[in-house]
Amino acid sequence: MAFVLLVINQLIESQKEFLDKSDPSIDGYNIGMNCGETAGQTIFHCHVHLIPRRKGDVENPRGGVRHVIAGKGHYEDGK
């Protein structure tokens, strides 16, 4: 299992390096996995999301990608 995690990490790092060279507007990344139906996984296999982020892509980036869908990310206020 440790080998698989190492290879996944190497893939993320290589793709991040590629994206950084290809698009200087990228300021950061979110990395995520949906594991299980309750977490939103619809096809049951191992997959990793590498999501490039840019300053200003959402009004308040606190909390990662939850705010990409308007009105869906404010867990602090019960939504």
N, C-alpha and C positions, 0 to 999 in steps of 0.2 A: 504494500500500500504506500509506503514512503516513497518508493520509486515513482509511482503514478503521480503523487503530489509534486514531486520534483519536476517531472516532465510537464505537468500542467503549469507550474510556475515559470518554467523556461519558455513555454509557448506564450504566456501572458507577457513576459518581459520582451520577447522578440517582437511581438505584435505592437507593443507599446513603443518600442524603439522605432519600428517602421512608421507608425502613425506620427510620432514626434517629428521625424525627418520629413514626412509628407505634408504635414499641416501644422505650421508654427502657431496657429490660433488656439491650439489645444493647451489648456492651462492645468488640467487635472483629469483624473479618471475615477469612475466607480467600477468596482469589480464585484460581480454577484453571481449567485447560483440559486435556482429555484429547485428545491428538493422536495418532491411530493406534491400531490394534487392540491392540498390545502395551501401550499406555498405558491401555487400558480403554475406548476409544471404540468404540461399537457402531453408531452411525449417523453416516456420514461427512459432516459439515457443520461449520461453525464454530459453536462454542457456548462460553459462559463460565459458570462456576459462581461465584455470589456467595453465600457461606455465612455467615450471621450467627452469631456466637459469643457466649457468655455465660460469665462467671466460674463455674467449677464444672461446666461441661457435660461435661468429661472430667477425670479425676483429675490428669493432667499434660498440659497443652496443648502442651508442647514438641514440635515437629515437625508442627504444624498438624492437619489432619483425619485423619491416619493412624490415630489412636487412637479414632476414632468407632466403628469395628468392633472390639469387644473382642478382644484377643490378636493383632491383625493389624499393629500399627504399630511393633513394637520391632525395627527393623532393626539397632540397635546390638548386640543379642545374637543375631543370626542368624535371627530369626523372620521 
